[in-house]
Amino acid sequence: MNPYFAGCFLLTMLAFLGGLIAYANRAGRNSARVRSSQQDAATAQATSKVARTMLEARTNGLRTRTQLLDTLEKGQF
């Protein structure tokens, strides 16, 4: 076997393996980023739902007209 052919074959195999490792590393990072993004979106949705529920409870809570007017006059609504 020609030494040049063996050297080229070896370099080709090393380049292929290096590319495969780089591709796998990039795919792993992208997967982690997508998972993190989905988790952040779920957390934001849950927080938004809780805030909306709290505002709705405060707005539509059981109170008399005078209690509502006092709250509005104090500027605490």
C-alpha positions as CSV (number, residue, x, y, z in Angstrom):
1,M,0.0,0.0,0.0
2,N,1.3,3.4,-0.9
3,P,2.2,5.5,2.1
4,Y,0.6,8.6,0.5
5,F,-2.6,6.7,0.1
6,A,-2.5,5.5,3.7
7,G,-1.8,9.0,4.9
8,C,-4.6,10.5,2.9
9,F,-7.0,7.7,4.1
10,L,-6.0,8.4,7.7
11,L,-6.5,12.1,7.4
12,T,-9.8,11.6,5.7
13,M,-11.0,9.4,8.5
14,L,-9.8,11.8,11.1
15,A,-11.5,14.7,9.3
16,F,-14.7,12.6,9.1
17,L,-14.6,11.7,12.8
18,G,-13.9,15.3,13.8
19,G,-16.8,16.6,11.7
20,L,-19.1,13.9,13.2
21,I,-18.0,15.0,16.7
22,A,-18.6,18.7,15.9
23,Y,-22.0,17.9,14.4
24,A,-23.0,15.8,17.5
25,N,-21.9,18.6,19.8
26,R,-23.8,21.2,18.0
27,A,-26.9,19.1,17.9
28,G,-26.7,18.5,21.6
29,R,-26.4,22.2,22.3
30,N,-29.3,23.0,20.1
31,S,-31.4,20.3,21.8
32,A,-30.5,21.8,25.2
33,R,-31.4,25.3,24.0
34,V,-34.8,24.1,22.7
35,R,-35.6,22.3,25.9
36,S,-34.6,25.3,28.0
37,S,-36.7,27.6,25.8
38,Q,-39.7,25.3,26.2
39,Q,-39.3,25.3,29.9
40,D,-39.0,29.1,30.0
41,A,-42.2,29.4,27.9
42,A,-44.1,27.1,30.3
43,T,-42.9,29.0,33.3
44,A,-43.9,32.3,31.7
45,Q,-47.4,30.9,30.8
46,A,-47.9,29.7,34.4
47,T,-46.8,33.0,35.8
48,S,-49.1,34.9,33.5
49,K,-52.0,32.6,34.4
50,V,-51.4,33.2,38.1
51,A,-51.1,37.0,37.6
52,R,-54.3,37.0,35.5
53,T,-56.2,35.0,38.2
54,M,-55.0,37.3,40.9
55,L,-56.1,40.4,39.0
56,E,-59.4,38.8,38.2
57,A,-59.9,37.9,41.9
58,R,-59.0,41.4,43.0
59,T,-61.2,43.0,40.3
60,N,-64.2,40.7,40.7
61,G,-63.9,40.0,44.4
62,L,-66.8,40.2,46.7
63,R,-67.0,43.7,48.0
64,T,-69.6,46.3,48.6
65,R,-69.9,49.5,46.5
66,T,-68.4,51.6,49.4
67,Q,-65.4,49.3,49.7
68,L,-64.8,49.5,46.0
69,L,-65.1,53.3,46.0
70,D,-62.7,53.6,49.0
71,T,-60.2,51.4,47.3
72,L,-60.4,53.5,44.1
73,E,-60.2,56.8,46.0
74,K,-57.0,55.7,47.8
75,G,-55.4,54.8,44.5
76,Q,-54.6,51.3,45.7
77,F,-56.4,49.4,43.0
